[in-house]
Amino acid sequence: MNKGFRQSQSTLHTWSGLLLGWVLFLVFLCGTIAFWREGLNRYMRPELARVEQPMTVLAGAQAFLQTKAPDAKSWSITMPNTRIPGSQVFWQPQPKEGEEPTRGRRGRGDTRALIGEDGQVVEARETRGGEFFYRFHFDLYYMPVIWARWLVGAAAMMMLVAILSGIVTHKKIFRDFFTLRRQKGQRSWLDGHNASAVLALPFHLMITYTGLVTLMAMLMPWAILANYTDRDKLSDALFPSSAEVERAGQPTPLVKLTSLVLDAERRLGVPAGFIQVSEPGDASARVTVNAASSATLSSRTASVTYNGTNGALVWQSPPSGPAATTSGVMIGLHAGRFADITLRWIYFLCGAAGTLMVASGLVLWTVKRREKLPDPSRPHLGFHIVERLNVAVIGGFPFAIACMFWANRLLPVAMKDRADWEVHTLFIGWGLALVFVLVRRPALSWVALLGATGVLLAALPFYNLLRFNQNLLTPLRTGDLLPAGVDISLLIIAAAFVAVARRVASYKTGQAKRRSRRHADPQTGLMLEPAE
């Protein structure tokens, strides 16, 4: 009975990990990169300097908006800090006669700007930076968001099933974690898969379950529909805010936002993260200050609202209920915005282990199936598809990311739709990798793609040194360690890719030599391995 149960769990583990394994690899890889999205936002805009005085930036943002959009419906200002380079400002124009006001704080290219550390507008290159990886890991790209989230949600559910069934299947999994047999074919892949899985098993369970929680309103809407027939009431319960105001038509100067933010931080007990100004320059103006999500474990942060003309406090968000608090903590755990530098590295390394776990599991499937084929030299069509998809996704997507980094450096700064073309370059590079995989043998494709990725990533820091005059002594002199830290990380990752490429090449060469030294037994006619 026990043996039959474990065998059934093994089958469940195999197919739940394989069917959407390539989507899981993309989600894990991009989600892991997204733990450093603020740093990549800065790294991919080398024109930006680190912010030392956030209030100087805020004052500059207010001065710019009062000149650029004094009669706007609303302003939105992100507070900068040492992680966030500069302040993104958005403004919503007054709706025309009979037009409904739009929602959301993201503006078009003509209704947004970036304020630098000196309080002035910065003409930095247009890029999505680390935000692309954050959005891609649950919204994907080139497809409707709702479809993408259903696909990612299904993949996350399969991931949870694969983790739980894997724990049941591998009864010696913790002992095997300390065993890594090299050059043993299938056994070596299984050891690597076990090690990467057990190393961060609590993290894998946490990140998968909390990822499902972030999509719970879509995946499991029944409780919401039973309790909230009106979605506006649900929004008010989850995201309480002060009442909306109408423009009075009486021009009145707006108070200094710096003084309101200082008072809000005192009341909230944490730094401010986002500021919303409704009806600026009018007697009915309101200023709402939200706490920074990086300052609390819960993603549902508190806020306070002030009268924009005299600075009087008019509203403060009530304490969250148990359900909203639990949801906010789950989402906060998943995003990891609260983490300091040490914990962020732990998140990143555990995410890298999860990425390797998915990749090694996909490769292990082909290794095991090849040994069971009647003629391993002539596999069937299904095996061909899985094997080449493994190379195209596991080897091709990192290559495409390297292409995107180079596009960020090489595309003209003033190019129209530059940020979009950075992303297009990623998918063009991925498409070229897929074509290469289809026309070449998998053994050669693995080596070529892994090696090319390593070379592209390793060359990027040297290009930065020549183009932007960045070197390892500069951060020691200025105290700005972020650009050098990213460059050093890229060199380490590049070395890992090159090492794996060399390992794969030497293993395939050794296999070819062993095959060439085989000989037929004169009595049985069977092919025999050479004597050691």
C-alpha positions in Angstrom: 0.0 0.0 0.0 2.7 2.4 1.0 4.8 1.5 -2.0 1.9 2.0 -4.4 1.2 5.4 -2.8 4.8 6.6 -3.2 4.8 5.4 -6.8 1.6 7.3 -7.6 3.1 10.4 -6.0 6.2 10.0 -8.2 4.1 10.0 -11.3 2.2 13.1 -10.0 5.5 14.8 -9.2 6.9 14.1 -12.7 4.0 15.3 -14.7 3.0 18.3 -12.5 6.6 19.5 -12.8 6.9 18.9 -16.6 3.6 20.1 -18.1 4.1 23.8 -17.2 7.8 23.4 -16.1 9.0 25.9 -18.8 6.6 28.6 -17.5 7.7 27.8 -13.9 11.3 28.3 -15.0 10.5 31.7 -16.5 8.5 32.7 -13.4 11.2 31.6 -10.9 14.0 33.2 -12.9 12.3 36.6 -13.5 10.9 36.6 -9.9 14.4 36.0 -8.5 15.9 38.8 -10.6 13.0 41.1 -9.5 14.2 40.9 -5.9 16.8 43.5 -7.1 14.4 45.5 -9.3 15.1 48.9 -7.6 18.8 48.3 -8.1 18.3 47.3 -11.8 16.1 50.4 -12.3 19.1 52.4 -11.3 21.7 50.3 -13.1 19.9 50.5 -16.4 19.7 54.3 -16.0 23.4 55.1 -15.5 22.6 58.8 -15.8 21.0 58.8 -12.4 22.9 59.5 -9.2 22.1 58.1 -5.8 19.7 60.1 -3.7 21.1 61.5 -0.5 18.5 64.1 0.4 14.9 62.8 -0.3 13.4 66.1 0.8 15.4 68.0 -1.8 13.9 65.8 -4.5 10.4 66.1 -3.1 10.7 69.9 -3.1 11.9 69.8 -6.7 9.0 67.6 -7.6 6.5 70.0 -6.2 8.1 72.9 -7.9 8.1 71.1 -11.2 4.4 70.0 -11.0 3.3 73.5 -9.9 4.8 74.8 -13.1 4.0 71.9 -15.5 0.5 70.9 -14.3 -0.9 73.5 -11.8 -4.5 72.8 -12.6 -4.3 69.0 -12.8 -6.9 66.6 -11.4 -4.2 64.9 -9.3 -0.5 64.5 -8.8 1.3 61.3 -7.9 4.8 61.4 -6.4 7.0 58.4 -5.4 9.4 59.1 -2.6 13.0 58.4 -3.4 15.6 56.8 -1.1 19.0 55.1 -1.4 17.3 52.2 -3.3 15.1 54.3 -5.5 17.0 56.7 -7.7 14.9 59.8 -8.0 11.2 60.5 -7.9 8.7 59.4 -10.5 6.0 62.0 -10.8 2.7 61.5 -12.7 -0.2 63.9 -13.2 -3.8 63.4 -14.4 -5.2 66.3 -16.4 -8.7 67.6 -15.6 -11.3 65.6 -17.5 -13.1 67.3 -20.4 -16.8 68.1 -20.4 -18.7 64.8 -20.0 -15.5 62.7 -19.7 -15.1 60.3 -16.8 -11.8 60.8 -14.9 -9.3 58.0 -15.4 -8.0 55.9 -12.5 -4.5 54.8 -11.8 -1.3 56.7 -11.1 0.8 55.7 -14.1 0.9 58.4 -16.7 1.7 58.5 -20.4 5.0 59.9 -21.7 3.6 63.4 -21.7 2.1 63.2 -18.2 5.1 61.9 -16.2 8.7 62.9 -15.4 11.7 61.8 -13.4 13.1 64.2 -10.7 16.8 63.6 -9.9 18.8 64.0 -6.7 19.3 67.7 -7.3 15.5 68.3 -7.5 15.6 68.9 -11.3 14.1 66.9 -14.2 16.5 64.2 -15.4 16.6 63.3 -19.1 17.6 59.6 -18.4 17.3 56.9 -21.0 13.8 55.3 -21.2 13.9 51.8 -19.8 11.7 49.4 -17.9 14.7 48.2 -15.9 13.9 45.8 -13.2 10.2 46.5 -13.4 10.1 44.3 -16.6 11.2 41.2 -14.7 8.8 42.0 -11.8 5.8 42.3 -14.2 6.8 39.5 -16.4 7.0 36.9 -13.6 3.2 37.1 -13.2 1.9 39.0 -16.3 4.1 37.6 -19.0 4.2 39.6 -22.2 2.5 39.9 -25.6 -0.8 38.4 -24.2 -3.8 39.7 -22.3 -3.0 40.0 -18.6 -5.9 37.9 -17.4 -4.8 35.0 -19.6 -1.2 35.3 -18.4 -2.3 35.3 -14.7 -4.4 32.3 -15.2 -1.5 30.5 -16.8 0.9 31.6 -14.1 -1.6 30.6 -11.4 -2.0 27.1 -12.9 1.7 26.8 -13.1 2.0 27.9 -9.4 -0.6 25.3 -8.4 1.3 22.6 -10.2 4.5 23.8 -8.5 2.9 23.4 -5.1 1.8 19.9 -6.0 5.2 19.0 -7.4 6.9 20.2 -4.1 4.6 18.3 -1.8 4.6 15.1 -4.0 8.4 15.4 -4.3 8.7 15.3 -0.5 6.7 12.2 -0.3 8.5 10.5 -3.3 12.0 11.1 -2.1 12.0 9.3 1.3 15.8 9.8 1.6 15.7 13.3 0.3 17.5 14.9 3.3 20.2 12.2 3.4 20.7 12.5 -0.4 21.1 16.3 0.1 24.6 15.6 1.4 25.4 13.3 -1.5 26.5 14.6 -4.9 27.9 12.0 -7.3 29.7 13.5 -10.3 29.8 12.1 -13.8 27.2 9.5 -13.0 24.6 10.5 -15.6 21.0 10.3 -14.3 22.3 9.8 -10.7 24.2 13.1 -10.9 21.2 15.0 -12.2 19.0 13.6 -9.5 21.5 14.5 -6.8 21.7 18.1 -8.1 17.9 18.3 -8.2 17.6 17.0 -4.6 20.2 19.4 -3.4 18.7 22.5 -5.0 15.2 21.4 -3.7 16.1 20.7 -0.1 18.6 23.6 0.3 15.7 26.1 0.3 12.6 23.9 0.8 10.9 26.2 3.3 11.5 29.1 0.9 10.1 27.2 -2.1 6.9 26.3 -0.1 6.5 29.9 1.1 7.1 31.6 -2.2 4.8 29.2 -4.1 1.9 29.4 -1.6 2.2 33.2 -1.1 2.3 33.6 -4.9 -1.0 31.8 -5.1 -2.3 34.1 -2.4 -1.5 37.2 -4.5 -3.8 35.8 -7.2 -6.5 34.4 -4.8 -9.2 37.0 -5.8 -8.9 35.6 -9.4 -8.3 31.9 -8.6 -10.8 31.6 -5.8 -13.4 34.4 -6.0 -16.3 32.6 -4.3 -15.8 34.0 -0.8 -15.5 37.5 -2.2 -18.6 37.1 -4.4 -20.6 35.8 -1.4 -19.6 38.7 0.9 -19.2 41.6 -1.6 -21.7 42.0 -4.4 -20.3 45.5 -5.0 -16.6 45.5 -5.9 -16.3 49.1 -4.7 -17.1 47.9 -1.1 -14.4 45.3 -1.4 -11.9 47.9 -2.6 -12.9 50.2 0.4 -12.4 47.3 2.8 -9.0 46.4 1.5 -7.7 49.8 0.6 -9.5 52.4 2.8 -9.0 56.0 1.7 -10.4 59.4 2.5 -13.5 60.7 0.6 -13.0 62.1 -2.8 -13.2 65.9 -3.2 -14.6 68.1 -6.0 -12.8 71.1 -7.3 -14.2 74.3 -5.6 -12.9 76.7 -8.3 -11.1 78.9 -5.7 -7.3 79.1 -6.5 -5.4 78.5 -3.2 -1.7 77.8 -2.8 -0.7 74.3 -1.8 1.2 73.9 1.4 4.8 72.6 1.3 4.7 68.8 0.8 8.0 68.4 2.7 6.4 69.6 5.9 3.4 67.3 5.5 5.6 64.3 4.7 7.7 64.9 7.9 4.5 65.0 10.0 3.1 61.9 8.2 6.3 59.9 8.9 6.1 60.9 12.6 2.4 59.7 12.8 3.0 56.5 10.8 6.3 55.7 12.4 7.9 54.7 9.1 9.2 56.5 6.0 6.8 57.7 3.4 6.6 55.9 0.1 4.0 57.6 -2.1 2.1 60.9 -2.1 -1.2 61.6 -3.8 -2.4 65.2 -4.3 -6.0 65.7 -5.3 -7.1 69.0 -6.9 -3.8 70.8 -6.4 -3.9 74.6 -6.3 -7.6 74.6 -5.3 -9.3 75.3 -1.9 -10.5 71.7 -1.8 -7.0 70.2 -2.2 -6.1 67.0 -0.3 -2.8 65.4 0.2 -2.5 61.7 1.1 0.8 60.2 2.3 1.2 56.4 2.2 3.8 54.5 4.2 6.6 52.9 2.3 6.0 49.2 1.6 9.7 48.6 2.2 9.3 49.7 5.8 6.7 47.1 6.9 6.1 43.3 6.4 2.6 43.8 5.2 2.1 45.2 1.7 -1.1 47.0 2.8 0.4 50.1 4.3 -1.3 52.8 6.4 -1.9 56.4 5.1 -2.9 59.8 6.3 -4.7 62.6 4.5 -4.2 66.4 5.0 -6.0 69.5 4.0 -3.8 70.8 1.1 -4.3 74.5 1.9 -3.5 74.6 5.7 -1.9 71.2 6.4 -4.6 70.1 8.9 -5.0 66.4 9.4 -8.4 65.3 8.0 -8.2 61.5 7.9 -6.1 58.5 9.1 -6.5 55.0 7.9 -8.0 52.6 10.4 -6.2 49.4 11.6 -6.6 46.6 9.1 -8.8 43.6 10.0 -7.4 40.1 10.5 -8.1 39.0 6.9 -6.7 42.1 5.3 -3.6 41.9 7.6 -3.0 38.2 6.8 -3.3 38.9 3.1 -1.0 41.9 3.3 1.6 39.9 5.2 1.4 37.0 2.7 2.0 39.4 -0.2 4.7 41.2 1.7 6.5 37.9 2.3 6.3 37.0 -1.4 7.6 40.4 -2.7 10.3 40.7 0.0 10.2 44.5 -0.2 10.7 44.7 3.6 14.0 42.8 3.5 17.3 44.5 4.3 20.4 43.8 2.2 21.3 40.6 4.0 17.8 39.1 3.8 17.4 40.2 0.2 20.5 38.2 -0.7 19.0 35.2 1.1 15.8 35.7 -0.9 17.9 35.9 -4.1 20.0 32.8 -3.4 17.0 30.8 -2.5 15.2 31.9 -5.6 18.3 30.9 -7.7 18.1 27.5 -6.0 14.5 27.2 -7.0 15.3 28.2 -10.6 18.0 25.4 -10.6 15.6 23.0 -9.1 13.1 23.5 -11.9 15.8 23.4 -14.6 17.4 20.3 -13.3 14.0 18.6 -13.0 13.2 19.3 -16.6 16.6 18.0 -17.8 16.3 15.0 -15.5 13.1 14.0 -17.3 15.0 13.7 -20.6 17.9 11.9 -19.0 15.7 9.3 -17.5 13.5 8.9 -20.6 16.4 8.5 -22.9 17.7 5.5 -20.9 14.3 3.8 -21.3 14.0 4.4 -25.1 14.2 1.3 -27.3 16.8 3.1 -29.4 18.3 6.2 -27.6 19.9 7.4 -30.8 16.5 7.6 -32.5 14.1 9.1 -29.9 10.4 9.7 -30.7 8.9 13.0 -31.6 7.6 13.8 -28.1 11.1 13.3 -26.7 12.6 15.6 -29.4 10.1 18.3 -28.5 10.8 18.2 -24.7 14.5 18.1 -25.2 14.7 21.1 -27.5 12.2 23.1 -25.5 14.5 22.5 -22.5 17.4 24.0 -24.4 15.4 26.8 -25.8 14.0 27.9 -22.4 16.7 27.0 -19.9 19.6 28.0 -22.2 17.8 30.5 -24.5 16.0 32.7 -22.1 19.1 33.7 -20.0 20.8 34.5 -23.4 17.8 36.7 -24.3 18.2 38.5 -20.9 21.8 39.2 -21.8 20.7 40.6 -25.1 18.3 42.9 -23.3 21.0 44.3 -21.1 23.1 45.0 -24.1 20.2 46.7 -25.8 19.9 48.9 -22.8 23.4 50.1 -23.3 23.5 50.3 -27.1 20.1 51.6 -28.3 20.1 55.4 -28.9 19.1 57.3 -25.8 16.6 59.5 -27.7 15.1 56.5 -29.6 11.3 56.5 -29.8 9.7 53.7 -27.8 13.1 52.8 -26.5 11.9 50.9 -23.4 9.6 48.8 -25.6 12.5 48.0 -28.0 14.7 46.8 -25.1 12.0 44.2 -24.4 11.5 43.4 -28.1 15.3 42.8 -28.2 14.9 40.2 -25.5 12.3 38.3 -27.4 14.2 38.6 -30.7 17.2 37.1 -29.0 15.1 34.4 -27.6 13.6 33.7 -31.0 17.0 33.4 -32.6 18.0 31.0 -29.8 15.0 28.9 -30.6 15.8 28.8 -34.3 19.4 27.8 -33.4 18.1 25.0 -31.2 15.9 23.6 -33.9 18.6 23.4 -36.5 21.5 22.2 -34.4 22.0 19.2 -32.1 21.0 19.7 -28.4 24.5 19.0 -27.2 25.9 21.8 -29.4 23.1 24.1 -28.5 23.6 23.8 -24.8 27.3 24.7 -25.1 26.7 27.5 -27.5 23.9 29.2 -25.6 25.4 28.9 -22.2 28.8 30.0 -23.4 27.4 33.0 -25.3 25.4 34.1 -22.3 28.5 34.0 -20.1 30.5 36.0 -22.6 27.8 38.7 -23.1 27.3 39.1 -19.3 31.1 39.2 -18.7 31.7 41.8 -21.4 29.1 44.2 -20.0 31.1 45.5 -16.9 34.0 46.2 -19.2 31.8 48.2 -21.6 30.5 50.2 -18.6 34.1 50.9 -17.6 34.9 52.3 -21.0 31.6 54.0 -21.7 30.7 55.5 -18.3 34.2 55.6 -16.8 33.0 53.3 -14.0 35.6 51.3 -12.1 35.9 49.5 -8.8 37.7 52.5 -7.2 34.9 54.9 -8.0 32.3 53.5 -5.5 35.0 53.3 -2.8 35.6 57.0 -3.3 31.9 58.0 -3.5 30.3 55.4 -1.3 27.9 54.5 -4.1 28.3 50.7 -4.3 25.3 49.7 -6.4 26.7 50.0 -10.0 29.9 48.1 -9.0 27.9 45.5 -7.1 25.8 44.7 -10.1 28.9 44.5 -12.3 30.6 42.1 -9.9 27.4 40.0 -9.7 27.3 39.9 -13.5 30.9 38.7 -13.6 30.2 35.9 -11.1 27.1 34.8 -12.9 29.0 34.9 -16.2 31.7 32.7 -14.8 29.1 30.2 -13.7 27.6 30.1 -17.2 31.0 29.6 -18.8 31.9 26.9 -16.3 28.7 25.0 -17.0 29.2 25.3 -20.8 32.7 23.9 -20.5 31.4 21.1 -18.2 28.7 20.2 -20.7 31.2 20.3 -23.6 33.7 18.0 -21.8 31.0 15.6 -20.8 29.7 15.3 -24.4 33.2 14.9 -25.7 33.8 12.1 -23.2 30.6 10.4 -24.3 31.6 10.6 -27.9 35.0 9.0 -27.2 33.4 6.2 -25.2 31.0 5.5 -28.0 33.9 5.4 -30.5 35.8 2.9 -28.4 32.9 0.5 -28.1 33.4 -2.9 -29.8 31.2 -5.9 -30.6 31.4 -9.1 -28.6 32.4 -11.8 -31.2 30.1 -14.4 -29.6 27.0 -12.3 -28.8 27.3 -9.4 -31.2 26.5 -6.9 -28.4 28.3 -3.6 -28.2 30.6 -3.6 -25.1 32.2 -0.7 -23.2 36.0 -0.5 -23.2 37.7 -1.9 -20.2 38.9 0.6 -17.7 
